[in-house]
Amino acid sequence: MKGFIGARQTTLANEISLTGIGVHSGAPVSLTLCPADSDTGLRFLISNDDDADGVEIAADQQCVSGVTLCTVLGDGNGASVATVEHVLAALRGLGVDNALIEIDSGEVPIMDGSAAPFVEAIDEVGIAELEAPRRFLKVLKPICVEENGAVGELTPYNGFHLDVEIDFETPLIGKQNLSIELNPGAFRRDISRARTFGFMRTSSSSGPPALHSVPPSTTPSPSAEDRVINREGLRYADEFVRHKALDAVGDLALAGAPILGAYRSRRGGHRLNALVLKELFADPDAWTMVEAPRYRDVRHAELTPGLAAAHFAADRS
């Protein structure tokens, strides 16, 4: 790219089709990521046998209808799609602004438990620039939510920074922290491959019905307090907190635009992420939308460094 990297909106260069199973539903799923026009944003299109056109649900915080074990979006009329966080993390993490996510089930396939399969598929087809300028959600003042020992906070920042901490009683995990300046290269390298995890003591009849259908090599699930049961082992020494950061990227994608701000999460999860966005949008003085200048109209040296650093598609490191 020339000049101001990240100045224009992006979409996928071609369609991507993937298949898998829903980790909570156990149902087979076919999913297609499709290019979309400027200002479409990220949207799900759910196939419906009773409706040839399907049902569209925007990847928007106003559509969040569930946050137990995963993030669920609904249209208010009964249609919903679950476990949206990993595919949204892949799209937002790589700087894709506009895409239509066609799906024939009510849950996004779990794949290997991370965003890596979606990232690899997006990298395979590439990302295309559109003519419209990119729009960012700029945090103007601190927003903080505290609930049951969990703390989530968005603060003004000239870029996008994540600071995530988890604290589990099990000695295998304990307290882990990840602080990272996020761009597509860092997302691809440091976060995208981190897999979801669960505990064998909770994967009973009360847990996700499809958990035992997922190959044991795909999730870093501790079997008890001190060991990982999958054959591959951990992909990162601190894979658990990195996956929480991945979830945060996907959940924060529901802001509807790349964020200019810093996000801090302590002992958080999908519910906390959703509550922070809800609190942010409830205060019109806490945020604003800013538009990146067209690089043809200004010199590179004149541009705001934070805008240039945030969310661009050219970085393949």
N, C-alpha and C positions, 0 to 999 in steps of 0.2 A: 504494500500500500504506500501511497505517496502522502507527504504532508501529515496532516493530523489524523493519526491512527485512532479509529473509534468514532469519527465524526458522523458517520452515516449508519443508519439502521442495517441490520443483516437478516438473512434468512438462510435456509438450507439450499444448497446448489441442486439437489435432486431428492427424490423420495427415498426413504429408508424403511424396509420392512423387517420386523423382528417377531419371533414367537417365543413363548415360554409359558409358565404357570403363575397363577396368583398365589402368593405365599399364605395368605389368610383364607382365600376361598378354595384353593386347590383346583380351580378351573383353568383349562387351557386358554391362552390369550394370543390373539394376533394384533400387532400394533404397527402402525405405519406413521412415520414422521414425514410431513409434507411441507414443501415451501409455502409461504404465505406472503401477502402483500404488506407494504409498509403500514404501520399503525394497527395491524391485526392483533399483535401481541401473541401470547401463547394460549392456545385454546384446545380443548378436548372435544372430539366428535365421537359420540358413543353410538355404535350401530344399534338399531332397534328394529326387530322384526315387524313391529306394528307401525313403524314410521320409516318410510323409505329414505327420508332425508336425515335420519338420526337426530340426536339431541346434542346441542353444543353447550359446553360449560366453560366459561372463562377461567383461566388460571389466575384467580383474583381472591384476595383475602375475604371479600364479602361473600364468597361462595363456599367457604370452609364450613362443612357440616359435621365433621368428626375429627378427633385428634387422639384417639386411643390406639396405640401401637403403630399408627400410621396417620398420614393426612388424607382426609376424604373431602372431595368437592361435590356439591350437589346443586341442582337447579331450583330447588324449592318445590318441585312437582313430582318428586319420587325418583328422578334419575340421579345417579351418582357414579363417581369413579374414585377408587381408593388407591392408596400407596403411590401417590403421584410424585413424591418428593425426589426420588432418584432420577427420573427422566427430566424433571424440571431443573434439578441441580446440574445435569449434564448440559442442558440447553443454556441456562443462565451462566454456568461456569465457563463455557466456551464462547460466550458473547453472542448467542443467537437471540435476536429480539422478537422474531415473528415465525411461528410455526403452527401448523394444525396437526394435532395428535389424534389420529383415527384409531379407535380401539373397539373390539367386538365383545368386550366383557366389561364387568364393573370394577376391574382391578388391573392396574399396570403389572406386567409380569415382573417377578422378582429377579430374573436372570441369575447372576452369581451373587446377588446381595449387595452389589455396589453400583456405581454409575459407569464403571469401565466399559461394559458392553455398549451402552449408548454413546459414550465418547468415541469408541472405536468406529462405530457405524457412522457417526457424524464426520469424523476425520476421513473416512473412506470416500464420502461424497463431496465433502468440502462445504464451505460457507460462502455465500454470495452477498455482496454489498448491494443495497438499494439506494435510491436517490434521496429519500427523506432523511433529514438530520436525526441523529439519535437523541432521545430524551432520557434524562436521568431524574430519579427522585432524590432530592437533596435534603438531608436532615438538617434542620435549623436550630434545634435545641434538644437537650437530653430528654429522653423518654425512658422511664424505668418501671418495670413490673416485678413485684416480689410475691411469691406464692408458695407456701409450704416448704420454705427453705431454698427454693429456686429463685434465681435472680436473672432477669434479662434486661439489657439496656442498649439503646441506640443513641449515639452521640454524633455531633457534627465531625466530619473528617473529610479531608481532600483526597478521596480515593475510596477503597472498600477494604476494611480491615476486619478480621475475625479473631476473637479471643474467646476460646471455648474451654471450659473446665468441667470434668466429671469427677465424681467421687463415689465409688462403690465399696461396700464392706468387704467383698470378696478380695482376697490377697492377689488374685490374678490380675485384677484391674486396679483397685485402689484409686488414688487421686492422679489424674492425668490432665495436662494442659497443652493446648495448641494455640499459638499466636501467629497469625500469618497475614501478609499482605496479599490479597487475592487478585489474580489475573489468570487468563486462560492457561498459561504455562504452569503456574503454581497449582491451579486446580487439577490439571491433568496429572501432574507429577506427584503431588503431595496429598491429595484428598480423594480423587476419583476412584481409586482402587480399594478404598477401605470399605469392608463389608459390614452389613448389619449383623447384630449378634443377639443371642438370647441365652437363657439358662435352662438346662435340662429339667430343673425342678419346676419350671413354669411351662414347659412344653408338653403338658398333659392334656386331658380332655378339655381343660379350661383355656388352653392356649390356642394359637393359630392352627386350624385343622389341617393345613397343608404342610406344616413344619417338617413332618417325617417324610414328605414326598420330595423335599429338596435334597439334592445330593449332599452328603456330609462334607464334601470338599468345598462347598460354596459359601458357608457361613462360619465365622470364627466363634462358634457357640461353646462356651465353657460347659463341661459336663457336670462339674460340681463347683468347687471353690478354687481349684488350683491348676486346671489344665484345659487345653483346647482340644476338642475331639476331632476336628477335621484333619484330613490327611496332609493338606498343604501347610498347616500351621498359619501363623500370622504373616501378613504381607508387610506390616510395619510393626515395630516394637510397641508402638502406642496406637494400634489400629482402632481401638475402641473409641478414643476421643476424636480421631480423624473421621470416623463415621458419623459421630455426632455433629462435627463441623460440616460434613457433606449434607446431612439432613437439614442443617440450618440454611445452607445455600439454597436448597430446594424449597424450603418453607418460605424463605425471604423472597424467592422469585414471585411469590404471590403479591408482592408490592406492585407488580405490573410494569416495572421498569428497573434497570440496574440502579442500585443504591449508591449514593455518595454519602458515606457515613461509616462509623465503626460499630460493630455489634459485639457485645460481651454477654456471654451466657455462662451461668454457674448452676450446675445440677439441673440443667434444662432438658427440653425435648420438644416434641411437636406442639404440645399445648402451650408451653411458654413462648415458643416462636410465634404462634398465632396470636397470643395475647399481646405481645409487644407490637405487632403490626396493627392490631385493633386499636390499641392505645395511641399509636402514632397517628393514625387516620382520624381518630376522634378529636384531635387537636389541630385545627387548620393552621395554627401559628407554628407548628412543629416541623412542617415540611413544605416544600414547593417543588414544582417541576421546572427543570432547566433544560434548555436545548443546546446541543453542541453546535458551534458555528461551523458552517461549511468550509472545508479546508481550502477551497478555491478562492474564498473571499478574504482570508486573513493569512498572515505569515505565521509559520509554525512557532516562532519565538514569542508571539503575542498570546498564545493560548494558555489557558489555565492548566498547570501541571497535573492536577488531580483528575481532570476530565480526560486528559491524554492517557493517564495511567489506568483508567478504569475500563475493564470489559472490552477488549478488542479481539478480533478474530485472527490476526496475523501471527501471534505468538504461538509457535508449535514446540517450544522447548520442553 
